[in-house]
Amino acid sequence: MRIDSLRARPIFDTRGRPTIETMLGAGPLSATASVPSGKSTGSHEAHELRDADGGVHQALANVNDEIANAITQRDFTSADDVDSFLTELDGTPDKSRLGANAILSVSIAVQRLFALEAGVPLWKAIATRAGTTPAAPRLYVNMMNGGIHADFRLPFQEYILVVGEKTSVALSIVQAAFAKLGERLGDVPMGDEGGYAPAFDVLEKPFEILAEIVKEFPNTSIAIDAAASELFTGGHYTLLDKMYTADELAVVYESLVTRFPLHSIEDPFEQEAAGDFARLTAALGDTTLIVGDDLTVTNPLRIDDAISRKEINAVLIKPNQIGTVREAIAAVQKTQATGWKAICSHRSGETDDTFIADFAYGIGAHGIKAGGLGQKERLEKYERLLAIEREAETM
């Protein structure tokens, strides 16, 4: 494939911050991609290039000038070929020169172009590229927001309903559950990821409310993203004004798993506490998924480390943590090869790009986190999953 044109422009994400949308052309084919931005980010993530004022002018310039000049009118044999070229062009281990956001916007658009050239749906092209079996992911739907996404009105960052049904059935369950939760909570604000943001002064209260809802719907359970790096300061964790050591926090998780139908716990400890992750996985891993996010940051090398030390048994996959589709696929391959679960995820600052839905279906992810039902940009991911379900049924 020869890329004829490449142009990027600024757009706004769900938090009103600028991000990048890139348009590529190759003969009669064209594709567009935009990239999300995280708020709660791991320190080992690939570098999102921002100007001093938080803008993306330099990242846009890198796409429109250096990257465009380097890849237009050049022949590429595959999307992997383009991603490798972009990584080499940047030349840094964390993509800090050109920016992971700049590179990923091109990488996703390129994946779309190659799918169009092959005449197959995007999810199928991803599956072929990754060597995976496509399947509908469980919906991990953000019901209540806390932590940094809701001014710490609740201690943990996400309180999630997990639904293990085909997408069309799962969405009807989620819609009913979300409405029921809204009636239960009354007039409360929304958090960054489209979930309700109530305030409770008892740690167990959100779990009690969700457990009541789970009883009403089949094949559902609860998950949390503790985002514990945001809770960690001065050598201890603080939840609702109470301090916990790592061992004490582990006891809290063990109690929650005993009392509630808790399917998974994401980032239960701060990102450098590998030993604490491993001990919790040894204690709870037979019944509960212990998910690495800030710990692993979609980085194949960090996933290798987690595998060798048995730190977790599931990995959150966010392409913008690593910067290219090729490397995100490598992270998935390592995760699944060791028998762990891959859970794909959006970010707190989202756009209307639905790539993550195709990616999750294409790799046969265990689950997908696409946010609550309170924002259009989150709903579009679910609508894309419905469209994929229809596409798959006709193939």
C-alpha positions as CSV (number, residue, x, y, z in Angstrom):
1,M,0.0,0.0,0.0
2,R,1.2,3.5,-0.8
3,I,-0.1,6.3,1.5
4,D,-0.9,9.3,-0.6
5,S,-2.0,11.8,2.1
6,L,-1.9,12.3,5.8
7,R,-3.4,15.2,7.8
8,A,-4.1,15.7,11.5
9,R,-6.3,18.3,13.2
10,P,-7.2,19.0,16.9
11,I,-10.5,17.8,18.3
12,F,-11.8,17.8,21.9
13,D,-12.2,14.8,24.1
14,T,-15.0,14.2,26.7
15,R,-13.2,16.3,29.3
16,G,-12.9,19.2,26.9
17,R,-9.2,18.8,26.4
18,P,-7.6,18.8,22.9
19,T,-6.5,15.6,21.3
20,I,-5.6,14.4,17.8
21,E,-7.6,13.2,14.8
22,T,-5.7,12.0,11.8
23,M,-6.9,11.3,8.3
24,L,-5.1,9.1,5.8
25,G,-5.6,8.5,2.1
26,A,-4.4,5.7,-0.1
27,G,-5.7,5.8,-3.7
28,P,-9.5,5.6,-3.4
29,L,-9.4,4.6,0.2
30,S,-9.5,6.9,3.3
31,A,-9.5,6.3,7.0
32,T,-9.7,8.5,10.1
33,A,-8.6,7.9,13.7
34,S,-8.6,9.8,16.9
35,V,-6.9,9.0,20.2
36,P,-8.2,9.2,23.8
37,S,-6.3,10.6,26.7
38,G,-6.0,9.2,30.2
39,K,-6.3,11.1,33.5
40,S,-5.2,8.4,35.9
41,T,-2.0,7.3,34.1
42,G,0.8,5.0,34.9
43,S,4.3,6.4,35.1
44,H,5.5,3.7,32.7
45,E,3.1,4.5,29.9
46,A,4.3,5.7,26.5
47,H,4.7,9.5,26.5
48,E,1.6,11.5,25.5
49,L,3.1,14.7,24.0
50,R,1.5,17.8,25.4
51,D,2.5,21.5,25.1
52,A,3.2,23.5,28.2
53,D,-0.4,24.7,28.2
54,G,-1.8,21.2,27.8
55,G,-2.4,21.6,24.0
56,V,-1.3,19.2,21.3
57,H,0.2,21.7,18.7
58,Q,3.6,20.0,18.7
59,A,2.1,16.5,18.4
60,L,0.0,17.7,15.5
61,A,3.0,19.3,13.9
62,N,4.9,16.0,14.2
63,V,2.1,14.2,12.3
64,N,1.6,16.9,9.7
65,D,5.3,17.5,9.0
66,E,7.8,14.8,10.0
67,I,5.5,11.7,10.0
68,A,3.7,12.8,6.8
69,N,6.9,13.5,5.0
70,A,8.4,10.2,6.0
71,I,5.5,7.9,5.1
72,T,3.6,9.4,2.2
73,Q,4.5,8.1,-1.2
74,R,6.3,5.2,0.4
75,D,5.2,1.6,-0.2
76,F,4.3,-0.6,2.9
77,T,3.5,-4.3,2.8
78,S,1.4,-4.4,6.0
79,A,0.2,-2.4,9.0
80,D,3.0,-4.0,11.0
81,D,5.4,-2.6,8.5
82,V,4.1,0.9,9.1
83,D,4.1,0.6,12.9
84,S,7.6,-0.6,12.9
85,F,8.6,2.3,10.7
86,L,6.9,4.8,13.0
87,T,8.6,3.3,16.1
88,E,12.0,3.5,14.4
89,L,11.3,7.0,13.2
90,D,10.6,8.2,16.8
91,G,13.7,6.5,18.1
92,T,13.0,6.7,21.8
93,P,11.9,3.8,24.1
94,D,8.7,5.7,25.2
95,K,7.8,7.5,22.0
96,S,8.6,10.8,23.7
97,R,10.1,12.5,20.7
98,L,7.1,12.4,18.3
99,G,4.5,11.5,21.0
100,A,2.6,8.3,21.5
101,N,-0.6,10.2,20.8
102,A,0.7,11.4,17.4
103,I,2.0,7.9,16.5
104,L,-1.1,6.0,17.6
105,S,-3.4,8.3,15.6
106,V,-1.5,7.2,12.5
107,S,-1.3,3.6,13.5
108,I,-5.0,3.1,14.0
109,A,-5.9,4.9,10.8
110,V,-3.4,2.7,9.0
111,Q,-5.0,-0.4,10.4
112,R,-8.3,0.8,9.1
113,L,-6.8,1.4,5.6
114,F,-5.4,-2.1,5.4
115,A,-8.8,-3.5,6.5
116,L,-10.5,-1.5,3.8
117,E,-7.9,-2.8,1.2
118,A,-8.6,-6.4,2.3
119,G,-12.4,-5.8,2.1
120,V,-13.0,-7.1,5.6
121,P,-14.5,-5.6,8.8
122,L,-11.9,-3.9,11.0
123,W,-12.4,-6.6,13.8
124,K,-11.6,-9.4,11.4
125,A,-8.5,-7.7,10.0
126,I,-7.3,-7.3,13.6
127,A,-8.0,-10.9,14.4
128,T,-6.0,-12.0,11.3
129,R,-3.2,-9.7,12.2
130,A,-3.1,-11.0,15.8
131,G,-3.8,-14.6,15.1
132,T,-6.7,-14.6,17.5
133,T,-10.2,-16.0,17.5
134,P,-12.8,-13.2,17.4
135,A,-15.5,-13.3,20.2
136,A,-17.8,-10.9,21.9
137,P,-16.2,-9.5,25.1
138,R,-18.0,-9.3,28.4
139,L,-19.3,-5.8,29.0
140,Y,-17.5,-4.1,32.0
141,V,-19.9,-1.1,32.4
142,N,-18.9,1.7,34.7
143,M,-21.9,2.2,37.0
144,M,-20.3,4.5,39.7
145,N,-17.2,6.7,39.4
146,G,-14.9,7.6,42.3
147,G,-11.2,8.3,42.8
148,I,-9.6,10.9,40.6
149,H,-12.5,10.6,38.1
150,A,-15.0,12.0,40.6
151,D,-13.1,14.1,43.1
152,F,-12.7,11.1,45.4
153,R,-16.4,11.1,46.3
154,L,-15.9,7.3,46.5
155,P,-12.4,5.9,47.2
156,F,-12.1,3.4,44.3
157,Q,-12.0,4.8,40.8
158,E,-14.6,2.6,39.1
159,Y,-17.5,0.4,40.4
160,I,-18.4,-1.8,37.4
161,L,-21.2,-4.2,36.4
162,V,-19.8,-7.2,34.5
163,V,-22.3,-8.9,32.1
164,G,-21.4,-12.2,30.4
165,E,-24.0,-12.3,27.6
166,K,-23.9,-11.6,23.9
167,T,-23.7,-7.9,23.3
168,S,-27.4,-7.3,22.4
169,V,-28.6,-9.1,25.5
170,A,-25.9,-7.6,27.7
171,L,-26.8,-4.1,26.7
172,S,-30.4,-4.5,27.5
173,I,-29.4,-5.8,31.0
174,V,-27.0,-2.9,31.5
175,Q,-29.6,-0.3,30.4
176,A,-32.1,-1.6,32.9
177,A,-29.5,-1.9,35.6
178,F,-28.2,1.6,35.0
179,A,-31.7,3.1,35.1
180,K,-32.4,1.2,38.3
181,L,-29.2,2.5,39.9
182,G,-30.1,6.0,38.9
183,E,-33.5,5.7,40.6
184,R,-31.8,4.3,43.7
185,L,-29.2,7.1,43.9
186,G,-31.4,10.0,42.9
187,D,-29.9,13.3,41.8
188,V,-26.1,12.8,41.8
189,P,-23.4,14.1,39.4
190,M,-21.7,12.1,36.7
191,G,-18.0,11.2,36.8
192,D,-15.5,11.5,34.0
193,E,-16.3,8.1,32.6
194,G,-20.1,8.4,32.4
195,G,-21.0,6.6,35.7
196,Y,-22.9,8.1,38.6
197,A,-20.7,9.8,41.3
198,P,-22.4,9.5,44.6
199,A,-20.7,10.1,48.0
200,F,-20.8,7.5,50.7
201,D,-18.9,7.4,54.0
202,V,-19.0,3.6,54.3
203,L,-16.6,1.6,52.1
204,E,-19.0,-1.3,51.5
205,K,-22.0,0.8,50.5
206,P,-21.4,0.9,46.7
207,F,-20.9,-2.9,46.8
208,E,-24.1,-3.4,48.7
209,I,-26.0,-1.4,46.2
210,L,-24.5,-3.2,43.2
211,A,-24.9,-6.6,44.8
212,E,-28.7,-5.9,45.1
213,I,-28.8,-5.1,41.4
214,V,-26.8,-8.2,40.5
215,K,-29.3,-10.4,42.2
216,E,-32.0,-9.2,39.7
217,F,-30.1,-10.0,36.5
218,P,-28.6,-13.3,35.4
219,N,-24.9,-13.8,34.6
220,T,-23.8,-10.5,36.1
221,S,-21.2,-9.7,38.7
222,I,-19.2,-6.8,40.1
223,A,-15.7,-5.5,39.3
224,I,-13.7,-2.5,40.6
225,D,-10.8,-0.5,39.4
226,A,-9.1,0.5,42.7
227,A,-6.5,2.7,40.9
228,A,-4.5,2.3,44.0
229,S,-1.6,4.4,42.8
230,E,-3.9,7.4,43.3
231,L,-4.6,6.3,46.9
232,F,-0.9,5.8,47.8
233,T,1.1,8.5,49.5
234,G,3.6,8.6,52.3
235,G,4.0,4.8,52.3
236,H,0.3,4.0,52.9
237,Y,-3.1,4.0,51.2
238,T,-5.9,6.3,52.3
239,L,-9.5,5.3,51.8
240,L,-12.3,7.5,53.2
241,D,-9.8,9.3,55.5
242,K,-8.5,6.0,57.0
243,M,-4.9,4.8,56.4
244,Y,-4.1,1.2,55.4
245,T,-0.8,-0.7,54.9
246,A,-0.6,-3.0,51.9
247,D,-1.3,-6.0,54.1
248,E,-4.3,-4.2,55.7
249,L,-5.7,-3.3,52.2
250,A,-5.3,-6.9,51.1
251,V,-7.5,-7.9,54.0
252,V,-10.1,-5.4,52.7
253,Y,-10.1,-7.0,49.3
254,E,-10.3,-10.5,50.7
255,S,-13.4,-9.4,52.8
256,L,-15.0,-7.8,49.7
257,V,-14.5,-11.0,47.7
258,T,-16.0,-13.0,50.5
259,R,-19.0,-10.8,50.9
260,F,-19.8,-9.7,47.3
261,P,-19.8,-11.3,43.8
262,L,-16.5,-9.6,42.9
263,H,-15.4,-10.8,39.5
264,S,-12.2,-8.7,39.2
265,I,-10.0,-6.2,41.0
266,E,-7.9,-3.8,38.9
267,D,-4.8,-2.2,40.2
268,P,-5.3,-3.2,43.8
269,F,-1.9,-1.7,44.8
270,E,0.3,1.1,43.6
271,Q,2.2,0.5,40.4
272,E,5.6,-0.4,41.9
273,A,4.2,-2.9,44.5
274,A,4.8,-6.0,42.4
275,G,5.2,-8.2,45.5
276,D,1.9,-7.1,46.9
277,F,0.2,-7.9,43.6
278,A,1.7,-11.4,43.6
279,R,0.6,-12.1,47.2
280,L,-3.0,-11.0,46.4
281,T,-3.1,-13.1,43.3
282,A,-1.8,-16.1,45.2
283,A,-4.6,-15.6,47.8
284,L,-7.5,-14.7,45.5
285,G,-6.5,-15.6,42.0
286,D,-8.4,-18.9,41.9
287,T,-11.7,-17.1,42.1
288,T,-11.0,-13.5,41.2
289,L,-9.2,-11.7,38.4
290,I,-6.4,-9.5,39.6
291,V,-5.9,-7.1,36.8
292,G,-2.8,-5.1,36.0
293,D,-3.1,-1.6,34.4
294,D,-0.6,0.9,35.8
295,L,1.5,-2.2,36.7
296,T,1.8,-3.4,33.1
297,V,0.7,-0.4,30.9
298,T,0.1,-2.6,27.8
299,N,3.9,-3.0,27.5
300,P,5.0,-6.5,26.4
301,L,8.2,-6.2,28.4
302,R,6.4,-5.3,31.6
303,I,3.9,-8.1,31.0
304,D,6.8,-10.5,30.7
305,D,8.0,-9.4,34.1
306,A,4.5,-9.9,35.6
307,I,4.3,-13.4,34.1
308,S,7.7,-14.4,35.5
309,R,6.7,-13.2,39.0
310,K,3.0,-14.4,38.8
311,E,1.9,-10.9,39.8
312,I,-1.6,-10.9,38.3
313,N,-3.8,-13.1,36.2
314,A,-5.4,-10.5,33.8
315,V,-4.1,-7.5,31.9
316,L,-5.8,-4.3,30.9
317,I,-5.1,-3.4,27.3
318,K,-5.1,0.3,26.3
319,P,-3.4,1.0,22.9
320,N,-2.6,4.5,23.9
321,Q,-0.4,3.3,26.8
322,I,2.0,1.8,24.3
323,G,1.5,3.9,21.1
324,T,1.0,1.4,18.2
325,V,-1.5,-1.2,17.3
326,R,1.4,-3.6,16.7
327,E,2.6,-3.4,20.2
328,A,-0.9,-3.6,21.7
329,I,-1.4,-6.8,19.8
330,A,2.0,-8.1,21.1
331,A,0.8,-7.3,24.7
332,V,-2.4,-9.3,24.0
333,Q,-0.5,-12.3,22.6
334,K,1.8,-12.5,25.6
335,T,-1.2,-12.2,28.0
336,Q,-3.3,-14.9,26.3
337,A,-0.4,-17.2,25.7
338,T,0.2,-17.5,29.4
339,G,-3.5,-18.2,30.0
340,W,-4.3,-14.8,31.5
341,K,-7.4,-12.7,30.5
342,A,-7.1,-9.6,28.3
343,I,-9.6,-6.8,29.1
344,C,-9.6,-3.9,26.6
345,S,-10.3,-0.4,27.9
346,H,-11.1,3.1,26.8
347,R,-9.7,6.2,28.6
348,S,-11.3,8.9,30.8
349,G,-10.9,11.5,28.0
350,E,-12.6,9.8,25.1
351,T,-13.5,10.6,21.5
352,D,-16.2,9.2,19.2
353,D,-13.6,6.8,17.7
354,T,-14.8,3.2,18.2
355,F,-11.6,1.4,17.4
356,I,-11.4,-0.2,20.9
357,A,-14.7,-2.1,20.2
358,D,-13.3,-3.7,17.1
359,F,-10.0,-4.4,18.8
360,A,-11.7,-6.1,21.8
361,Y,-13.9,-8.3,19.5
362,G,-11.0,-9.1,17.2
363,I,-8.7,-10.4,19.9
364,G,-11.5,-12.3,21.6
365,A,-11.0,-10.2,24.8
366,H,-12.4,-11.5,28.1
367,G,-14.0,-8.0,28.5
368,I,-14.2,-4.5,27.4
369,K,-14.4,-1.3,29.5
370,A,-16.1,1.4,27.5
371,G,-17.5,3.5,30.4
372,G,-21.0,4.2,31.7
373,L,-24.1,5.0,29.8
374,G,-24.0,8.7,30.6
375,Q,-21.9,10.0,27.7
376,K,-22.4,9.8,23.9
377,E,-18.7,8.9,23.3
378,R,-19.1,5.8,25.6
379,L,-22.4,4.8,24.0
380,E,-20.9,4.8,20.5
381,K,-18.5,2.0,21.6
382,Y,-21.5,-0.1,22.6
383,E,-23.3,0.7,19.4
384,R,-20.3,-0.4,17.4
385,L,-20.3,-3.7,19.4
386,L,-23.9,-4.2,18.4
387,A,-23.0,-3.6,14.7
388,I,-20.1,-6.1,15.0
389,E,-22.5,-8.7,16.4
390,R,-24.7,-8.3,13.3
391,E,-21.6,-8.4,11.0
392,A,-20.4,-11.6,12.6
393,E,-23.7,-13.3,12.2
394,T,-23.7,-12.8,8.5
395,M,-20.1,-14.1,7.9
